[in-house]
Amino acid sequence: MNKKVLIVDDEENIVELLKFNMEIKGYEVEYAYDGEEALKKAKDIKPALILLDLMLPIMDGTKVCSKIREDEELKDTPIIMLTAKNMEKDKIYGLELGADDYITKPFSIKELMARVKAVTRRYAAPSQPIMDTSLEIGELYIDMENYEVFKRNEKIDLTLKEFELLKLLALNRGKVLTRNYLLDKIWGYEYFGETRTVDVHIRHLRKKIEDNDKKPQYIETIRGVGYKIK
């Protein structure tokens, strides 16, 4: 099992604190103090998790996150963003870039480690056996064995989170799945409340699979409850 973690922050004391606590839990820690160095190390070591600060010298965290999500070998690497910014728009922006979770400074090590555990557990969990390895919904073809989605025979590039969100909705076609249910099943959180995370990923997903994401044909919003595949 890959136990490598890349910590990216320009504050040495935070890096040391995180490094100490991650190593206690058995992780192999690498670190970087700027975005350029972070990207290079990510490509070199291919970590199981990246703890990424937004405010970095040379290349900021948002750019690093975008480049990781564009890289074929790194695009599914879990990313938890760390930042002093606590405004909702900053949080949403980080999630839209493809971050798996977001925690604001100052944070408790206990909370951070709980989030690390949830994210890494979810990515490391073996796939559940599926009777049928593919689904067709309208013009969408979902290959669940190979984690691929096609529309009109053209492959759609989805992140792992987006794929599993679509798969879960598709497997429950016609059923309304609440935001808290989706949050628990896809993100593995042991708490409720961060349902905006689901909304952000649904919006991202719609932009990729719908002809017009403003008038979705596939994913229907059930106001005040959640979502369903029509």
Disulfide bonds with the S-S distance in Angstrom:
none
